Amino acid sequence: MRTRKSPASRPSRHTIRLDCQVVRERDFQLIADRIENLSTWGALVGPADAVLTGETVFVSFRLPDGAWIDASAVVTRVLHGRRPGELTRRLGLEFRGLSEYDRFLLRRAVGHRPVAPPGARPGRRRPVDLVRRLVA
């Protein structure tokens, strides 16, 4: 009998809008200035200039409670704004070298915020169908 391994749990993304500064490491060019959703391990930022996946960037932002977070991050995803429902280019960032205290501050800041809804993608299940199956 085969056993199914549960997928590694990822931290949930929370809807939160914050001003930020995201600059490229190689030339310190500002590439994004707004956080759209946030988790303890990364962020979705936009609108963004063209960047390659895997590039290292520096992120600086202020949490609603007044604490500042300065972190190094890697671009893990580039959303080009070509799919239905996307209006601008956005970047998925994964924080690197963040201290446990900074992760605690992030967890406290996003803990009471709503979870970010999944984006519209071709082939994605309709939310109405999912809700009907969950209720039934």
N, C-alpha and C positions, 0 to 999 in steps of 0.2 A: 504494500500500500504506500502510495506516495504522500508525503506530507508537503503542505504548501507553506512556504516561508512568508511571513508577513513582510511587506516592504518596509524599508527603513523609514521611520517617521520623520517627516520634515516639519520644521516650524511653520505655523500658519502665517500667511501674510495678512496684515491688517490695513484697512483703509485709513490713511492719515495723510493730510496735505501739509507739507512743511517746506519752507524755503531752504535751499542748500547751495553749496558750491561743489561741483565735481570738476576736477582739473586732471588733465593727462599728466602722467609722470614725466614723459620724455620732453615735453615742451611747455608745461604749465599753462596750456590753453584751456579756458573755461569751456566745458562741453555740455553741461546741464545745470539747471538751477532750481529744480522742483522735485521733491519726493512725492510720489503718488501713492505708494503703499510700502509698508515696512515690516520686517520681521527681525528677530534677534540675530539672524545670519546674513541678511541682505536687504536690498531695496530695489524698487522700480522707480527710475528717475526719468524725467523728460521736461520739456522738449530737449532733444539732444542733437549734437552735431555728429557727423559720421565718425565712427570708431570701430576698430576691429575687435572681434571676440578674442579674449585672452590678454587684452591690454591692461596694464596696471594704471589705476587712477587713485586720486586722493579725494576723500569725501569729508565735508565739514558741514554740520547742521546743529541746530539748537532744538532740543526737545521741548514740549509744552511746559514742563516744570522748570525750565531755565537752564538745565544742564547741557553742556556742549559735548558733542561727539566728533572726534577727529579720527578718521580711520583710513587705512589703505584698503583698496578693493580691487577685484578683478572683474572685467566685463564678461559675464557668462552668457548673455543673450542680447541680441539687437533686434528690436521690433521696428520694422521699417515704415509702418503706417500704411501698408497697402491692403490689409485685410479689412473686411467689413467691420465697422465699429471702431477702427483705429484712425485717428486723425493726424497724429504726429509721430515722429520717431521717438522711441523710448529705449532705455537700456536696463537690463537686469544686472545688478551688481551683487557680488558675494564679498562680504567683509573678510579681511585677512588680518590677523594679529590683534584682534580686539580683546581687551582685558575682560576678565570675568565681571569686574565692577561695571564696565560699560555695557556688557550684555545684560546685567541686572537692571541697569537704568533703561535699556531698550525694552526689556520684558515688562517693567513697571509702566512704561509710557504707552505700550500698545495693548496691554492686557485687557483693558475695558473698551477698546475700539472694536468696531464690527470687522468680521473677517472679510477680506476682499473677495468679491464674486469672481468666478472663472470668466475669462475673456471669451468672446465669441470666436469660434474657429470652425472652418468647414469640417463636417464630420462629427462635431461635438453633439452629444445628446441634448435634446431640448429639455430645459429645466422643468417644464410642465409635466412631461412624461416621468421624470425622476420623482417629482413630488407625488404624483399619482401612485407610483409603485411603492413609495415609502409609506404612504397613508393606508394603502390597501392591505 
